[in-house]
Amino acid sequence: MSEHITSIPVMLNQNKHSYSEVARLLHVHRYTVRRLENDKDCHHHIVVRGRLMTETRAAN
C-alpha cells in the first residue's frame, strides 16, 4: 500500500492557487492554507492521505 504524501504548496499548484478549494479538500479554514503556503520544505506541516498534520509544541 502506498501512502499519498503531499504539501499545501503542491496542492495549491495543482488547484490553480485556489485557497478555497485546498481548504475544502483538507476540511480546514482558508486562513490555515494561507498560513502554510510558504512552507515548501514541510518543516511545519504535511498532508498524508488527505489529512493535514501540523507541528505541535510540547508543554513544559
N, C-alpha and C positions, 0 to 999 in steps of 0.2 A: 504494500500500500504506500503510495507516495503522498507526502504532505504538500499541500499548496501553501507556500510561504511567500509573502509579498510585503510591500510597504505602502504607506499613503502617497508618497511622491509617484510611485509607479502606477498606483490606481488612478491618481489624478491625470497622468498622461494617457492612460487607457480610456478614460471617460471625458476627454476633451476639457480638462481643468474645471470640471463642474463639482464644486463643493457639495452642492445639494445631492447629487447622485451618489457620490462616495459616502456621504453621511447616511443616506438611505440604505446603501448596501451594508454598512457596518452597524447600523442602528445606533448612531451617536448624533450629537448636535453638530451643526456646521462649524461652530467655533472650535471644536475639538479637531476637526480636519484641518482647519486653518492654522491652528497652533502647532501642528505636527508636520506641516507641508514641507518644511526645510530640513527635516531630519532624514537626510538622504542615506546616511550610514547606519541607520536604525540603532542609534545609541539610546533612544528614549521610548521606542515603540516597535512593534512588529505585528503583522496581520497573519494569523495562522488559521486556515480553513474558514475564512470569513469572520473571524473574531479578532477584535483589536485588543492587543495586550500592551500595557504601558508599564514603565518602570515604577516601582514603589520604593518608598524610603522607610527603613526600619525605625521604629520608635526607640529612643534611647532611654 
